[in-house]
Amino acid sequence: MADASAQSANDALLFSQHYAGGTARSAGMSGAFGALGGDLSVLSANPAGLAVYRGSEISFTPALIFTNTSAKYGGNTFNETNTGFVFNNIGYSYTKNRYSDKGLQTVSFGIAYNRLSDFSSDAYVKRQNATSSLLDEFLFYANGLNSTGFPVKENDLHPFYEGLAYDTYAIDYSNDRNAYFSDYSDFGYGQPLYRSMSTRGGVGEYDISLGLNFNHTLFWGATLGIQSIYYQEKWYHDETPEFDYMNYFNFRDEYAVNGVGINFKTGVIYRPVQTLRLGAAIHTPTHCWMRPYHLTRMDTRWNISPSDDGEKRFYFETESKPSERYRMKTPWQYNLSVATVIGRFATVDADVEIVDYSKCNIMPKSIYDIENDDIQEILKTAVNVKGGAEFRLGPVYLRGGVAYYGNPYDKNGFDANIRSTLKGAMSYSGGIGFRNRDFYMDAAYSFLKRPEKINNLYLSYNATDEWYEQVKLQTITNKVIITFGFRF
């Protein structure tokens, strides 16, 4: 059992892997916009798209997110839904026309906020006749079964975990047994068990961009991106054994991290003929400064007091502290795109993104060498493919798109039980828009199905074996997005 910590391969991926966001127009095409431009979401993807603007505009994009998570445990499936509101995009662009016969035609400046990731989800599982307990894990580490094989001294118990269990009498030490034990050790299992899990937060990026238009043929852009990062993970565990002594216990674990990151992006769009556009962009690593915080609490209630005075029947203990600050560097990202514009009737775009997640680093490397080795072993290069189309029916626009986000995990780093869950994520989207000279309004719906994930609830063991009680989580995110824009 390790401290909840962002210094792991999974969390490095969490802050590096982004899904299509931004405006409703871009989201309606599943983010396939790299060779098109003329939309404020491109500042976070291919900033050359800013140079496509012929005028100035301002837009804002609210969004509703509906997340459903199904959890499979003990032969049953439990469904939970979370609803949230975010701003997917707020932005402004200004374009200066030079009215030149050749060479530099326009200079565009843009500033925008784009939502890159959303972490909100809720899940729960329960079981009426459990065959193990969270206290098994506390005993496993208290008795040193992960290391020396001898019980750990009281002062050396982990203060966030088995230390709290000891302080609230959920586990105790016996000189006769020369070991820590719990009531389950003597009376067995069969108790009702409940576990809830939730995550919150997201990654947003503030972009400051410049775009240059050369002869309406070559478009160049650059973006300075400043990311705001917040992630919170909570779980609550409750068991009600109703022994003669113990009545129930519960345990809470909360981990949160705040961070800020900075990166640079540059890209080009080349239009060799009127109907064809070719795009390319490079994103530097995002350098992040992270501040984590960790809190745990344990409560126990007793039918017969476990204390020496025989009176007190309710105990609770809390442990909290900021963890060590650290730095993280995400990988380089390379984007290639191609689009065709069929007169005033249709636009089709296809994007490919290449990201080597094994290049994530947690710094200083001299301290986090184990975590960085895990990143290199567990993660690999992923290829994301997006395709989208837009059809014009007078002032009305219809849009659709599909995106595949490649599997970022190296299957060789996992056992056979987990390998089958290591897959890519699929996203589908559609949208509609209305546009005139000075105003536009777009709406989009996106569906994102993430791969099934195995979550370890707690460690259990017997005399000959040890294993994790596991739950399988499947998360589907539905998002409704509306953009309001004004041109001037």
Secondary structure, 3 states (H helix, E strand, C coil): CCCCCCCCHHHHHHCCCCCCCCCHHHHHCCCCCCCCCCCHHHHHCCHHHHHHCCCCEEEEEEEEEEEEEEEEECCEEEEEEEEEEEEEEEEEEEEEECCCCCCEEEEEEEEEEEEEEECCEEEEEEECCCCCCHHHHHHHHHCCCCCCCCCCCHHHCCCCCHHHHHHCCCCEEECCCCEEECHHHHHCCCCCEEEEEEEEEEEEEEEEEEEEEECCCEEEEEEEEEEEEEEEEEEEEEECCCCCCEEEEEEEEEEEEEEEEEEEEEEEEEEEECCEEEEEEEECCCEEEEEEEEEEEEEEEECCCCCCCCCCCEEEEEEEEECCCEEEECCCEEEEEEEEEECCCEEEEEEEEEEEHHHCEEECCCCCHHHHHHHHHHECEEEEEEEEEEEEECCEEEEEEEEEECCCECHHHCCHHHHCCCCCEEEEEEEEEEECCCEEEEEEEEEEECCCEEEEEEEEECCCCEEEEEEEEEEEEEEEEEEEEEEC
